[in-house]
Amino acid sequence: RVFNVLRGESFAAEYKDLLADPKTRDSVKPEIRWNAAVGSVPGAARMADLARRDLSKYTAQVRVLFEDVDILCAPATLDAAFDASVRYPTHQVGQDFSDYLGWMRPVCLVTVMLCPAIVLPCGFLEDGRPVGLQLVAPPGRDDLVLEAAAHLE
């Protein structure tokens, strides 16, 4: 929720003029229009304030996590690479995603951690599709995530 609300707020502000102009609105891809709509609903400012409060709690938990963990390893996505003709996956293992961000929820969660992260290819599924591994370091430790990535590369 934090990611979607704050992204919506950002997109609503960033694309306000393009989306307000009937001449340019249709040139904006649907996913951007959706994000901006999330940030434009009645009560969006209040939701963003609550999201920032939650983000503050979340980042405090992240600091605690990294007291005991040097590098967090997580999946990069909820799906492996997909065919280029597919705009984005809409479901995986019988689960429908509620929005276009569903398949990449792990990177959305890491984004709100406010930590340096990198995604590396780490293997292949039986059908040959590559999968990625996300490495996450404590806030401000870009050097650590780059060092870990270099070791794994």
C-alpha positions in Angstrom: 0.0 0.0 0.0 2.8 2.5 0.9 4.4 2.0 -2.5 1.3 2.4 -4.5 0.0 5.4 -2.6 3.3 7.3 -2.7 3.9 6.4 -6.3 0.4 7.6 -7.1 1.0 10.9 -5.4 4.2 11.4 -7.3 2.7 10.4 -10.7 -0.4 12.6 -10.2 1.9 15.6 -9.7 4.4 14.7 -12.4 1.9 14.0 -15.1 -0.9 16.4 -14.1 -0.6 18.7 -17.1 -0.2 15.9 -19.7 -3.3 14.1 -18.3 -5.4 17.3 -18.0 -4.9 18.1 -21.7 -7.2 16.1 -24.0 -4.6 16.5 -26.8 -1.9 14.6 -24.8 -3.9 12.4 -22.4 -4.2 9.5 -24.8 -0.4 9.5 -25.5 0.3 8.7 -21.8 0.5 4.9 -21.4 -2.3 3.3 -19.3 0.0 2.3 -16.4 1.0 5.9 -15.9 -2.7 7.0 -16.0 -3.5 4.3 -13.5 -0.8 5.4 -11.1 -1.8 9.1 -11.4 -5.4 8.1 -10.8 -4.4 6.4 -7.5 -2.8 9.7 -6.5 -5.8 11.8 -7.5 -8.7 10.0 -5.8 -10.7 11.9 -3.1 -8.7 11.6 0.1 -5.4 10.9 -1.7 -3.6 13.6 0.3 -4.7 11.9 3.6 -3.8 8.5 2.2 -0.3 9.8 1.3 0.1 11.3 4.8 -0.8 7.9 6.3 1.6 6.2 3.9 4.4 8.4 4.9 3.7 7.6 8.6 3.7 3.9 7.7 6.9 4.4 5.7 8.6 5.9 8.8 7.7 2.8 10.8 8.8 0.5 8.0 12.2 2.2 7.7 12.7 1.8 11.4 12.1 -1.9 11.1 14.5 -2.1 8.2 17.2 -0.5 10.4 16.6 -3.2 13.0 16.8 -5.9 10.3 20.2 -4.7 9.2 21.6 -4.8 12.7 21.8 -8.6 12.2 21.9 -8.9 8.4 24.6 -7.7 6.1 22.8 -8.4 2.8 19.2 -9.3 2.2 18.6 -11.6 -0.7 15.1 -11.7 -2.2 13.4 -12.6 -5.5 13.5 -9.8 -8.1 10.0 -10.6 -9.3 7.1 -13.0 -8.7 7.5 -14.4 -12.2 10.5 -15.3 -14.4 11.2 -13.4 -17.6 8.3 -13.4 -19.9 7.7 -13.1 -23.7 8.3 -9.6 -25.1 4.8 -9.7 -26.7 3.3 -9.7 -23.2 2.8 -6.2 -21.7 3.2 -7.6 -18.2 2.2 -10.8 -16.4 -1.4 -10.7 -15.0 -1.2 -13.8 -12.9 1.2 -16.4 -11.6 0.6 -19.9 -10.1 -3.2 -19.4 -10.2 -3.0 -16.0 -8.5 -4.3 -13.0 -10.3 -2.4 -9.8 -9.8 -4.5 -6.8 -8.7 -2.5 -4.3 -10.8 0.3 -4.1 -13.3 2.8 -3.9 -10.5 1.8 -7.3 -9.0 4.5 -9.4 -10.8 7.2 -7.1 -9.5 6.0 -6.6 -6.0 9.4 -7.7 -4.4 11.1 -4.7 -6.0 8.3 -2.4 -5.0 8.8 -3.5 -1.4 12.5 -3.0 -1.5 12.0 0.5 -3.1 10.2 1.7 0.1 12.9 0.3 2.2 15.0 3.2 1.0 18.0 0.9 0.7 20.5 0.3 -2.1 19.7 -2.7 -4.2 20.7 -4.5 -7.3 19.2 -7.3 -9.3 21.4 -10.0 -10.8 20.6 -13.0 -13.0 21.0 -16.1 -10.9 19.7 -19.0 -12.8 17.1 -20.5 -15.2 13.8 -22.3 -14.9 13.4 -25.7 -16.5 11.9 -24.0 -19.6 15.0 -21.8 -19.9 13.6 -18.5 -18.7 16.0 -16.5 -16.5 15.3 -15.5 -13.0 16.8 -12.7 -11.0 18.0 -12.3 -7.4 17.7 -9.0 -5.6 20.5 -8.0 -3.2 19.7 -5.3 -0.7 22.1 -3.5 1.7 21.5 -1.3 4.6 20.6 2.4 3.9 23.6 4.3 2.7 25.7 1.1 2.0 25.9 1.2 -1.8 29.4 0.0 -1.5 28.3 -3.2 0.3 25.6 -4.1 -2.3 28.1 -3.5 -5.1 30.7 -5.6 -3.4 28.2 -8.5 -2.9 27.1 -8.2 -6.5 30.7 -8.3 -7.7 31.3 -11.5 -5.7 28.2 -13.2 -7.1 28.8 -12.1 -10.6 
